[in-house]
Amino acid sequence: MSTARPRPRRLINGVLEDVDAAELKLGPEFELKQISNDGIETPLIALNLSEARLLMLAAMRQRAREMRMQQAGAGNFDEKMEQDDIEDDEVPLSSNPVVRKTQEYLETFARFKDEQTVSDVEHLLKGPENANLHPFEIAQLGSLSCAEAEEAKTLIPSLVDKKSDDELQTLLDNLHRYDPM
């Protein structure tokens, strides 16, 4: 009798595919090169929760601006654009329950809240010393608040062969410098 755990599988386009985060077998959504419907190849972008939160806030601000402009009707476009600074606390929760739940989730679990910190963390994680990391690993390191290298390697098993414990601990310590107090 075998005691090995069965490998997780996903049904993708009618085909069962093995998935294994330890080997970065995450499915076609996480291939390093993405091919768009029009055949253009672009690099994979994987967002951490803080980046996703900022993008969602920007999209919701834009929608709020557009609604204000529609409600104001015809008038001086430049004046409307000057009055268009919308703070994070002014961004309304969506009436769409899925979008609203996503907003609430990101507000709760996004590790870094302000744009400058998110940018600094992105530069740290995408620095030359981390060039061997997959975008998925970078996104996970930016989202999870791991204190110890062992914890990070447990939660992101593909890091085991990419970073020594000392290298990973240094990276985690540097990330924690950006954590809000």
C-alpha positions as CSV (number, residue, x, y, z in Angstrom):
1,M,0.0,0.0,0.0
2,S,1.4,3.4,-1.0
3,T,1.5,6.2,1.4
4,A,2.3,8.9,-1.1
5,R,-0.1,11.7,-1.4
6,P,-1.9,12.0,-4.7
7,R,-0.8,15.0,-6.8
8,P,-3.4,17.7,-7.1
9,R,-4.9,18.0,-10.6
10,R,-6.9,20.6,-12.4
11,L,-9.2,20.3,-15.3
12,I,-7.9,22.8,-18.0
13,N,-9.5,22.9,-21.4
14,G,-10.9,19.4,-20.9
15,V,-7.4,17.9,-19.9
16,L,-6.4,16.9,-16.4
17,E,-3.2,18.7,-15.5
18,D,-0.9,18.2,-12.6
19,V,-0.4,21.2,-10.4
20,D,2.5,21.4,-7.9
21,A,3.5,24.7,-6.3
22,A,6.8,23.2,-5.1
23,E,7.8,22.8,-8.7
24,L,6.0,25.9,-9.9
25,K,3.6,23.8,-12.0
26,L,0.7,26.3,-11.6
27,G,-1.1,26.0,-14.9
28,P,-1.0,28.1,-18.1
29,E,-2.0,31.3,-16.2
30,F,1.5,31.3,-14.6
31,E,3.7,30.6,-17.6
32,L,6.5,33.1,-17.8
33,K,5.5,34.2,-21.3
34,Q,1.8,35.0,-21.8
35,I,0.3,35.0,-25.3
36,S,-2.6,37.3,-25.8
37,N,-5.6,36.6,-28.1
38,D,-3.9,38.7,-30.8
39,G,-0.7,36.7,-30.6
40,I,1.4,39.2,-28.7
41,E,3.8,37.7,-26.2
42,T,4.1,39.5,-22.8
43,P,5.9,38.6,-19.6
44,L,3.9,37.2,-16.7
45,I,2.7,39.8,-14.2
46,A,1.7,38.4,-10.8
47,L,0.5,40.9,-8.3
48,N,0.8,40.8,-4.6
49,L,-2.3,41.8,-2.6
50,S,-1.0,45.3,-1.9
51,E,-0.5,45.9,-5.7
52,A,-4.0,44.5,-6.5
53,R,-5.5,46.8,-3.8
54,L,-3.8,49.8,-5.4
55,L,-5.0,48.9,-8.8
56,M,-8.6,48.3,-7.6
57,L,-8.6,51.6,-5.8
58,A,-7.4,53.4,-8.9
59,A,-10.1,51.8,-11.0
60,M,-12.8,52.6,-8.4
61,R,-11.5,56.3,-8.3
62,Q,-11.7,56.5,-12.0
63,R,-15.3,55.2,-12.0
64,A,-16.2,57.7,-9.2
65,R,-14.7,60.5,-11.3
66,E,-16.6,59.4,-14.4
67,M,-19.9,59.2,-12.4
68,R,-19.3,62.7,-11.0
69,M,-18.6,64.1,-14.5
70,Q,-21.8,62.4,-15.8
71,Q,-23.8,63.8,-12.9
72,A,-22.4,67.3,-13.4
73,G,-23.3,67.2,-17.1
74,A,-21.9,69.7,-19.5
75,G,-19.5,72.2,-18.2
76,N,-15.8,73.2,-18.1
77,F,-13.9,69.9,-18.4
78,D,-10.7,71.4,-16.8
79,E,-12.6,72.6,-13.7
80,K,-14.1,69.2,-13.2
81,M,-10.7,67.5,-13.6
82,E,-9.2,69.9,-10.9
83,Q,-12.0,68.9,-8.5
84,D,-11.4,65.3,-9.1
85,D,-8.9,64.3,-6.3
86,I,-10.6,61.4,-4.6
87,E,-9.1,60.1,-1.4
88,D,-9.0,56.4,-0.5
89,D,-11.7,56.8,2.2
90,E,-13.9,58.5,-0.4
91,V,-13.9,55.5,-2.8
92,P,-17.3,53.9,-2.4
93,L,-17.7,50.2,-1.9
94,S,-19.1,48.7,-5.1
95,S,-22.7,47.7,-5.3
96,N,-21.6,44.5,-7.1
97,P,-21.2,41.9,-4.2
98,V,-18.2,40.2,-5.8
99,V,-16.3,43.4,-6.3
100,R,-17.3,44.6,-2.8
101,K,-16.1,41.4,-1.2
102,T,-12.8,41.7,-3.2
103,Q,-12.4,45.3,-2.0
104,E,-13.0,44.2,1.6
105,Y,-10.6,41.3,1.3
106,L,-7.8,43.4,-0.2
107,E,-8.3,46.1,2.4
108,T,-8.0,43.5,5.2
109,F,-5.2,41.5,3.8
110,A,-3.0,43.8,1.8
111,R,0.2,44.0,3.7
112,F,1.3,47.5,2.5
113,K,-1.2,50.3,2.1
114,D,0.5,53.4,0.6
115,E,1.7,53.6,-2.9
116,Q,5.3,54.6,-2.1
117,T,5.8,51.6,0.2
118,V,4.2,49.2,-2.4
119,S,6.7,50.6,-5.0
120,D,9.7,50.3,-2.6
121,V,8.7,46.7,-1.8
122,E,8.3,45.9,-5.5
123,H,11.8,47.3,-6.2
124,L,13.2,45.2,-3.3
125,L,11.6,42.0,-4.5
126,K,12.5,42.5,-8.1
127,G,16.1,43.5,-7.5
128,P,18.9,41.7,-9.3
129,E,19.6,39.5,-6.3
130,N,16.1,38.0,-6.8
131,A,16.3,37.6,-10.6
132,N,16.0,33.8,-10.2
133,L,12.6,34.1,-8.5
134,H,9.4,33.4,-10.4
135,P,6.8,36.2,-10.5
136,F,4.5,34.0,-8.4
137,E,7.1,33.6,-5.7
138,I,7.7,37.4,-5.7
139,A,4.0,38.0,-5.4
140,Q,3.7,35.5,-2.5
141,L,6.7,37.0,-0.6
142,G,5.0,40.5,-1.0
143,S,1.7,39.2,0.3
144,L,2.6,36.8,3.1
145,S,4.1,38.2,6.3
146,C,6.7,35.4,6.9
147,A,9.0,36.1,9.8
148,E,11.5,33.2,9.3
149,A,13.1,31.6,6.2
150,E,11.8,28.2,7.3
151,E,8.2,29.6,7.3
152,A,8.6,31.1,3.9
153,K,10.0,27.9,2.4
154,T,7.1,26.0,4.0
155,L,4.5,28.3,2.5
156,I,6.4,28.8,-0.8
157,P,8.1,25.4,-1.3
158,S,9.7,26.4,-4.6
159,L,12.0,28.7,-2.8
160,V,13.9,25.8,-1.2
161,D,16.4,25.4,-4.0
162,K,16.5,29.1,-5.0
163,K,17.6,30.9,-1.7
164,S,19.7,29.9,1.2
165,D,18.2,30.3,4.6
166,D,20.5,33.3,5.2
167,E,19.6,35.0,1.9
168,L,15.9,34.5,2.4
169,Q,16.1,35.7,6.0
170,T,17.8,38.9,4.9
171,L,15.1,39.4,2.3
172,L,12.3,38.8,4.9
173,D,14.0,41.2,7.4
174,N,14.2,43.9,4.7
175,L,10.5,43.4,3.8
176,H,9.6,43.7,7.5
177,R,11.2,47.2,7.6
178,Y,8.3,48.3,5.4
179,D,5.6,46.7,7.6
180,P,3.3,49.2,9.2
181,M,3.8,49.6,12.9
